[in-house]
Amino acid sequence: MTETETKAEEVRAELYPLSETEFKTLYDKAWENGWVYGKFFQELYIEYKVNWVYFIDYIKNLKMYNPKKVEILIGEAPPYWKGNADNKDKSYFYNPAQTKNSSWLNAPVDWKNLEARNFKTKQDKLVFLAEKGIVLIDIFPFPIIQDPKVRTEITGDYKYHIEHYFLKKYIEIINYINPTHQITFTHGLVATELGSLQFLCDQSIFDLEGYCLIVNNPINFTKFTTLDSWINNIEDINPSKKNNTECQKIHLKNHYNSYKVDFIPIVKRSKDDTTDWSDKLKFVRKLLNCKTTTIDKDEICQIFELITKLPIFMKGQNVVFPTFINGTTK
């Protein structure tokens, strides 16, 4: 590519925020489907525009390092905040002034900080992550409901948000970072456990343009190579039923037919996990349009293949490296 062509590519590959009309349309759709806490109000868009400025500053800083590889962490949404006078409860990833402690920032810093550098400020951490080629992109541009008992019931119109916002914006972002197509992109999930499972298991989005580009290019990780290796990692089968321990684990290992929904876990249990495994499984089966109450070997294998496409860097309510839901980093 000539210098003129390169400049032309860079001109075309610009990044712009959503207009207020575009933002409100997305938000109203989310409100209709129960994704958000309340109806649209203008402060939501103002907050989005402020966040966008910090995001663009970060991306421009990252580009200055001329990365050969960029690792994209896919989150679910900006954090919900109560709106108090001092804004002490805000923790937007890219805003250096919002210093509330967050594993979404600290976990990737610890993961990449092999030199054991000391960071005095959040800005220092953000500069470091930009240098390392780390980018966080949220699926939703506004806060959504995170209550697990509510989230397991919300699956409708997920495709609309992935198609009309996330994948569209994702492609714009990678084209802006990589106008000459010389950078390799890999991906991992730091959305909530339910949000990550929905991204990997909601069959309505499997054929969307850009989706395969993401799931076929995972961040390098050691996933469970067999169903049995996944099962062996399970600490507990159903925390709500004290008697279902080793006997159920043995049953799970040795018998593939007539699995009961209540006894099949989706992820390793942690003390921070507030959602029963049976709820997670029912949620995934709903995404896959499974109608029966029992689960056969083929269905379990299908779920296993789906949830090991990308690393889900979550355990309970926190981002974790290097051991996480469906594998470990290499």
N, C-alpha and C positions, 0 to 999 in steps of 0.2 A: 504494500500500500504506500503511495507517495505521500509526501508531507501535506500536499493540498487535500488529498483524500482523507488523511487522518484528521485534519482540522475540520473538514466538512462533517465527518462522523461525530466529532466532539460537539459541533454546533447542534446537530440533530439530537444528540443524546443529552437533553436537558431534563431536569427533574422539577416538577411543579407540585405544589400541594393541591388537595381537592378544593374546589370552589365551595362556598357555603351551600349552594344548592345541591351539589354532588354529595357533600357530607350529610346534609339533612335527609336526602333521599335514602342513603344507606342507613342512617340512624332510625328513620321512620320505619323502614323495613324490619330492622332489628327489634324495634318496639312492638310491631305487630306480631312478631314471632316469639316474644318473651325473652329476648336476649339481654335486654338492658334494664336499668333500675327505674327509669321514668321517661316521660316524653322529652322531646328535644327542647333545649334552651340555648340561647346564643353563646353563653359562657363556655359550653362544651366545644364549640367551634373555635372560639378564641384560644382555649387551652390547646387544642389541636394545632393551631397555627404557631403558637409559641414553641410547642414540642417539635414541630417541623423545622424551625430555624436551627435548633440545636442538632437535630438529626443531619441536616444538610452540612452544617459546620463539621460534624464528625466525618461524614463521607468525604468531604473535600480534603480533610486532614489525612484520611486513610489513603486517598489517591496520591498524595504527595510522596508516600513511601514506595510507590510503584510496585505493589505486591505481585508476586507470581501466582499466589494462591489466596483465595478468600474463603473463610469458613463462616457460613451463614447460620445463625441460630434463629429458629422460627419460634417466636413467642405467640401468645394468644391475643393480648390486648394491653394497652397502657393500664397502669394500676388505678383502681378506684380510690378516690380520696374524699374525705369528709368536707373539705372546703373551709377549714377553720381559718381564723384571721391571719395566723402566722405561717400557714401552709406547711406546718411541720410534718404533716402526714403524707406529703407528696414524695414520690420516689421514682420519677421518670428516668429511665436508664441514661439518656443522653444529656440530661440537664445537670451540669456540674454543681449548681447551687442547691439542688435537692439531694441532701446527704443522708436521708434515712437509710439505715442498713438494709441491704438487699442481696440475696444469694444470686440473683440474676446478674449482678455486677461482680460480686466477689468470687463466685465459683469459676467463671472463665479466666479471671485474673490469676487465681491460684493455679489453674490448669496450665496456663502458659508461662508462668513465672518461674522457669527453671533456674534462673540466675539468682533467685531469692532477693529480688530488688525490694527496697522499702518505698512505699508510696505515702506521701504526707497528705494528699488531697484526692478527692474524687476525680478532679481534672487530670491528675497524674495517672490515675488508673485508666481513664478514657484514652489518653494519649498512648499509653502502653498497648491497649487493645487495638487501637487503630494501627499502630506499628506492626502488630502481629496479624493483621488482616481479619479481625473478628467483626462481624456485623450482626446486629439483632434487628429482625423485621417482624412486626406484629401482624397477625391475621386480621384483626379488627383495628380501625383507627381510633376507637373510643372504648372506654371501660365497659366490660360486660359482666353479667352476674356470674359469680364464682362459687356460689353455694352448691356443693356436689349434689345434694338431693334435688335441687332445681335443674342443674345442668344435665343430669341423666335423663330428664324428661324433654329436653330441648334438642331436637334434631332437624326440625323443619327449615327449609330454605337455606341451609348451610351452603349449598352450591351457589346460591345467588351471591353471597358475600365472597366466597372464594373466587368466583368468576369475575365479578364486577369490581372488586376491590383488590383482594390480595394478589392473585396471579398477575393481574394487569400492572399493579404497582411493583411487584417483584421483578417483572421483566424490565420495566423502566429503570429500576435501581441497578440491576446488573448491567444493563446497556450503558448507563451513565458511568459506572465504575470501570467498565471494560469496553470502551468504544472501539478498540482495535482487535478485540476478541483474542487476547493473548493470555488471559487470566483463567485459571481453573477454579471452579466454584464447587464446594462441598457443603453438605447440609446436616443439621441435627435439630432436634426439637427441644425447646425449653418452655413450651406451652404447659399448662396444667396437665396432670395425668389424663383427665377426661378430654381436654382439648387436643392433646397429642394423639390419643387413641382415635378421636374423631377424624383427625387429619389423615391418619393411616388407614382407617377402616370404613369411612363413609363412601360407599360405592358410587354415589351420585357424582363424585368429582374425579373419578379415576381417569376419565377420558378428556379432561380439560387440558387445553394447550398450556404447557409449562409445568403441569403437575408431574409428569414422568421425568422431566429434566431434574426435578428436585429429588424424587424418591429413588431415582437410579444413580444418584451421585451423593452417597452418604459420607459424612466425616468418618475417617478411618477408625473403626472400632471392632472389637472382638464380640460378635453377637453369639448367642446360643446357636450352635450348629445343628442340633437335633431337638426334637420335641422333648426327649427324655432329659437332655441337658438343661432345658428350661425348667422342667418339673423339679429336677434335683436342686435348683436354686431356691425353691419355695420354702419358706420358714414355717408357714402356718397355712392351713387350708381355708378355714372360715373363722375369723376371730370371734364372731358372734355365737358360735357353737363350740363350747369348751371340749366336748367329747370327740370332735372330728379332728383328730391329729394324725398320728402315725397310721392308723388303720385306713383312713381316707387317702393318705399319701400313697400307701401301697396300692390301694384300689386304683388310684389315678395312674400309677405307673404301669400296672399290669393289665388293665381293662380299658379298651377304647370305646366300647359300645355302651349305650344307655347312661351316659354321664348325666348326672343331675345338675341343673343350673346352679343350685345353691353351693355346690362343692367345687366349682371350677374357678380358680383364681386367674386374673389377668396379669397382675404384677406382684412383685415381692412385697410383702407387708412391711411397713415401717411404723414407728411409734407416732409419726406425724400424719399418717394416712387416716382421713376421716370418712372415707367411702368404703363400704363393704365390698369385697371382691365380687359377690354375687350381683351387686348393682353395676359394677364395671362390665361384667360379662353380659348382663341383660342389655346394657347400653350398646355394646359392640354388636350383639346379635340383632338389635333393632336397626342399627346402621346397615347391616348386611341383609335385612329383610328376612331373617330366620323366623319361621312360624311355629315350629314344634317346641315342646318343653324339654326334650332330651337332645343330647348332642352326640353325634357320631364322630368317628376318627377323622373323616374327611373335613368336617367343619372345624375341629380343633386344629388340624394341620393348616387349614386356610387362615385361621386367626393367627396362628404362630408365624406363618410366612408374612402376613401383613404387618404385625407389630415389630418384626425384626428388619424391616426395610431401612429404617432410619434409626439412629440412636435416640432414645428418649431420655434426655439428661435430667431426669426428675426422680426424686424419692420422696413420697409424701407431698408436702407443699414446698419443697425446696429444690433448687437446681444443685446437682451434685456431679463432681468429677473425682475419681475416674470410674467408679462403679455405680451403675444406675439400673433403671428398670429392666432393660433388655440386653445388657452386655457390659463390657468394659472398654476403655480406650486402649489402643495398642501402644 
